C-alpha cells in the first residue's frame, strides 16, 4: 500500500492530476444521484448555464451529514495531507448535473495561481495552492463523457497573452478556448464512484460525448480545497470565529474590494 501511495503521489506531482478508482461505495453514489436528480427536477439549483452545466451550491446546508462524509474523504486524505498538511481548508462544495448537451469551457479553477504575488500588491505575499476533488456519480465511457487536462501546464503558466481571454464563455472561437484546443491533452474516463484529484491551476474541460443512459444524467460533486497558513491549532492570542460569524468570509478582507 505504501508503495502504491508513493507511486500515485509521484504521478500527481508529475502530471497535476490523479484518477482514484472505486473511491466511494455505490450505495452512496446512488443516494447522491437521487438527491441531485430530484433537485434538478424541482429546479432547485443556483446555476444553469449556456454550456450545459447545472450547479448546486447549498448542499452543505441542505445535506449536511452526507456532505460532511465527503470532506477530506479517506480516498483523497493521504494526498491532501501530504501536499497541504494542516493548512488544507475546504473552500467550497458544489455538485453538477449535465442533463443537456455539455461541453465545458476550458478553464482553471485557480486562475491567478501564477499571479498571486502580482495580485496581492504586498511586499511579502503568502503564496498558496489549491486542489480539487471531483467525485463522479455516472460512468464516463468513450461514448458518453470525459474529463480532459492540458498536458505540461502543471508546472508552468499559460502564455501571458491569453490572460485577457480566459473566464467563462460559450464562444468556442475565444482565443483562450482555441489555444487550449490546440494543446496536447490527456483524457480521463472516470466511472461512477471514482474520484479525480487535481491541482486547481491546471487547465481542464469536462464534456458529454454522447447521450446519457435513461435516467442517468452525467453528474459529479466537486470539493475545492485551499491552503491556509492560519489553520486551527496555530498559536495566536485571539480566535477568529466570532469575527467570521459576524462579518462573513469576504467581510474580513477590508482591502480586497
C-alpha positions as CSV (number, residue, x, y, z in Angstrom):
1,X,0.0,0.0,0.0
2,X,2.8,2.4,0.9
3,X,4.5,1.7,-2.5
4,X,1.2,2.3,-4.3
5,X,0.6,5.6,-2.4
6,X,4.1,6.9,-3.2
7,X,3.7,5.9,-6.9
8,X,0.4,7.7,-7.0
9,X,1.8,10.8,-5.3
10,X,4.6,10.9,-7.7
11,X,2.2,10.8,-10.6
12,X,0.1,13.5,-9.1
13,X,3.2,15.7,-8.6
14,X,4.3,15.0,-12.1
15,X,1.1,15.4,-14.0
16,X,-1.0,17.6,-11.7
17,X,-3.9,15.1,-11.6
18,X,-4.7,11.6,-10.4
19,X,-7.6,9.2,-11.0
20,X,-8.6,7.2,-7.9
21,X,-10.7,4.2,-8.8
22,X,-13.6,3.0,-6.6
23,X,-13.2,5.8,-4.1
24,X,-16.9,5.8,-3.0
25,X,-19.3,3.0,-2.4
26,X,-22.1,2.6,-4.9
27,X,-24.9,3.0,-2.4
28,X,-23.5,6.5,-1.6
29,X,-23.3,7.2,-5.3
30,X,-26.9,6.2,-5.8
31,X,-28.0,8.3,-2.8
32,X,-26.4,11.4,-4.2
33,X,-27.8,10.8,-7.7
34,X,-31.3,10.5,-6.3
35,X,-30.9,13.8,-4.4
36,X,-29.4,15.7,-7.3
37,X,-31.8,14.5,-9.9
38,X,-34.7,15.3,-7.6
39,X,-33.3,18.8,-7.0
40,X,-32.9,19.3,-10.8
41,X,-36.4,18.2,-11.5
42,X,-37.6,20.8,-8.9
43,X,-35.3,23.5,-10.4
44,X,-33.6,23.8,-7.0
45,X,-30.2,24.8,-8.4
46,X,-28.2,28.0,-8.4
47,X,-26.6,27.8,-11.9
48,X,-27.9,26.6,-15.3
49,X,-25.5,28.0,-17.8
50,X,-25.2,28.1,-21.6
51,X,-22.6,25.3,-21.9
52,X,-24.9,22.8,-20.2
53,X,-23.8,22.9,-16.6
54,X,-26.3,22.9,-13.8
55,X,-24.8,23.6,-10.4
56,X,-26.0,23.1,-6.8
57,X,-24.1,25.2,-4.3
58,X,-26.1,24.9,-1.0
59,X,-25.6,21.2,-0.3
60,X,-23.6,21.8,2.9
61,X,-26.8,23.3,4.3
62,X,-29.3,21.0,2.6
63,X,-27.5,17.7,3.0
64,X,-25.1,18.4,5.9
65,X,-24.4,14.8,7.0
66,X,-23.9,13.4,3.5
67,X,-21.8,16.3,2.6
68,X,-19.5,16.1,5.6
69,X,-18.8,12.5,4.8
70,X,-17.0,13.7,1.6
71,X,-14.9,16.4,3.2
72,X,-11.3,15.1,3.5
73,X,-12.6,11.7,2.3
74,X,-10.3,8.7,3.1
75,X,-9.6,8.1,-0.6
76,X,-8.0,11.6,-1.1
77,X,-7.0,12.4,2.5
78,X,-3.5,10.9,2.3
79,X,-2.7,13.1,-0.7
80,X,-4.2,16.3,0.7
81,X,-2.3,15.7,3.9
82,X,1.0,15.0,2.1
83,X,0.7,18.1,0.0
84,X,-1.1,20.7,2.1
85,X,-0.9,19.2,5.6
86,X,-2.7,21.0,8.3
87,X,-3.0,24.1,6.1
88,X,-5.7,22.3,4.0
89,X,-9.0,24.1,4.2
90,X,-12.3,23.4,2.4
91,X,-13.1,26.4,0.2
92,X,-16.4,25.3,-1.5
93,X,-18.7,22.3,-2.0
94,X,-20.9,22.0,-5.1
95,X,-22.4,19.4,-7.4
96,X,-23.2,19.4,-11.1
97,X,-25.7,17.7,-13.3
98,X,-25.5,17.8,-17.1
99,X,-28.9,17.0,-18.5
100,X,-28.4,18.5,-21.9
101,X,-25.5,18.7,-24.4
102,X,-22.5,19.6,-22.4
103,X,-19.1,20.9,-23.5
104,X,-17.5,22.9,-20.7
105,X,-15.4,25.9,-21.4
106,X,-11.7,25.3,-20.9
107,X,-10.8,26.9,-17.6
108,X,-8.6,26.8,-14.5
109,X,-10.3,26.8,-11.1
110,X,-7.5,28.9,-9.7
111,X,-6.8,31.4,-12.5
112,X,-4.4,33.5,-10.5
113,X,-2.2,30.8,-9.2
114,X,0.8,32.1,-11.1
115,X,0.0,35.7,-10.4
116,X,-0.5,35.7,-6.6
117,X,2.5,38.0,-6.0
118,X,1.2,40.5,-8.5
119,X,-2.4,40.4,-7.4
120,X,-1.6,40.7,-3.7
121,X,0.1,44.1,-4.0
122,X,2.1,43.0,-1.0
123,X,5.9,43.3,-0.3
124,X,5.8,39.9,1.4
125,X,3.0,37.9,-0.2
126,X,1.9,34.4,1.1
127,X,1.7,32.1,-1.9
128,X,-0.9,29.3,-1.7
129,X,-2.0,26.4,-3.8
130,X,-5.5,24.9,-4.3
131,X,-6.7,21.4,-5.1
132,X,-9.9,20.0,-6.5
133,X,-11.5,16.6,-5.7
134,X,-14.3,15.6,-8.1
135,X,-16.5,12.6,-7.3
136,X,-18.1,11.1,-10.3
137,X,-21.7,9.7,-10.0
138,X,-22.0,8.4,-13.5
139,X,-19.7,6.5,-15.9
140,X,-17.7,8.4,-18.4
141,X,-17.0,6.0,-21.3
142,X,-15.5,6.9,-24.7
143,X,-19.1,7.0,-25.9
144,X,-20.5,9.2,-23.1
145,X,-18.1,11.6,-21.4
146,X,-14.6,12.7,-20.4
147,X,-12.5,14.9,-18.2
148,X,-9.6,16.4,-20.2
149,X,-6.5,18.1,-18.9
150,X,-3.9,20.0,-20.9
151,X,-0.5,18.4,-20.7
152,X,2.6,20.1,-19.4
153,X,0.9,23.1,-17.8
154,X,1.1,21.9,-14.2
155,X,4.4,23.5,-13.6
156,X,4.3,26.5,-16.0
157,X,1.7,29.2,-16.7
158,X,-0.3,29.6,-19.8
159,X,1.0,32.3,-22.2
160,X,0.5,35.8,-20.8
161,X,-1.3,37.0,-23.9
162,X,-4.1,34.5,-23.0
163,X,-5.0,36.2,-19.7
164,X,-7.4,38.7,-21.1
165,X,-9.3,35.9,-22.9
166,X,-9.8,33.4,-20.0
167,X,-13.0,33.1,-18.0
168,X,-16.5,31.7,-18.6
169,X,-17.6,31.7,-22.2
170,X,-19.6,29.6,-24.6
171,X,-17.7,31.2,-27.6
172,X,-15.6,28.3,-29.0
173,X,-13.6,30.8,-31.1
174,X,-12.4,32.7,-28.0
175,X,-8.6,32.8,-28.3
176,X,-8.0,31.0,-25.0
177,X,-10.5,28.3,-25.9
178,X,-8.9,27.9,-29.3
179,X,-5.4,27.8,-27.7
180,X,-6.5,25.1,-25.3
181,X,-8.0,23.0,-28.1
182,X,-4.6,23.1,-29.9
183,X,-2.6,21.8,-26.9
184,X,-1.7,18.1,-26.2
185,X,-4.4,16.6,-24.0
186,X,-4.9,13.7,-21.6
187,X,-8.5,12.3,-21.4
188,X,-9.7,10.7,-18.2
189,X,-12.7,8.4,-18.2
190,X,-13.8,8.2,-14.5
191,X,-16.6,5.7,-13.6
192,X,-19.3,6.1,-11.0
193,X,-17.6,6.1,-7.6
194,X,-14.2,7.2,-8.9
195,X,-12.6,10.4,-7.7
196,X,-10.3,12.7,-9.6
197,X,-7.8,14.8,-7.5
198,X,-6.0,17.6,-9.2
199,X,-4.3,20.9,-8.8
200,X,-6.7,23.7,-9.4
201,X,-4.5,25.7,-11.7
202,X,-4.2,23.0,-14.4
203,X,-6.4,23.9,-17.4
204,X,-9.2,21.3,-17.9
205,X,-12.5,20.7,-19.5
206,X,-15.4,18.3,-18.8
207,X,-17.7,17.0,-21.6
208,X,-20.5,14.7,-22.6
209,X,-19.7,12.9,-25.8
210,X,-23.0,11.1,-26.4
211,X,-26.4,10.6,-24.9
212,X,-26.9,9.7,-21.3
213,X,-28.4,6.3,-20.4
214,X,-32.1,6.7,-19.5
215,X,-32.4,8.5,-16.1
216,X,-28.6,8.7,-15.8
217,X,-27.7,12.4,-16.4
218,X,-23.9,13.0,-16.1
219,X,-23.3,14.2,-12.6
220,X,-20.4,14.9,-10.2
221,X,-19.6,16.5,-6.8
222,X,-16.7,19.0,-6.5
223,X,-14.8,20.0,-3.4
224,X,-12.3,22.8,-3.7
225,X,-9.5,23.0,-1.1
226,X,-7.2,25.9,-0.4
227,X,-4.0,26.2,1.6
228,X,-4.5,28.5,4.6
229,X,-1.5,29.0,6.9
230,X,-3.8,30.2,9.7
231,X,-5.3,26.8,10.4
232,X,-6.9,25.9,13.8
233,X,-4.0,25.0,16.1
234,X,-1.7,27.8,15.1
235,X,-0.9,29.6,18.4
236,X,-2.4,33.1,18.4
237,X,-3.7,35.4,21.1
238,X,-7.2,35.6,19.5
239,X,-9.8,33.4,17.9
240,X,-11.2,34.4,14.5
241,X,-14.5,32.5,14.7
242,X,-16.7,35.3,16.1
243,X,-15.4,37.7,13.6
244,X,-16.1,35.3,10.7
245,X,-19.6,34.7,12.1
246,X,-20.4,38.4,12.2
247,X,-18.8,39.6,9.1
248,X,-18.7,36.6,6.8
249,X,-15.6,35.4,5.0
250,X,-15.5,38.3,2.4
251,X,-16.2,40.9,5.1
252,X,-13.0,40.1,6.9
253,X,-10.9,41.4,4.0
254,X,-11.0,45.2,4.3
255,X,-8.8,45.9,1.2
256,X,-9.9,43.2,-1.2
257,X,-12.9,45.1,-2.7
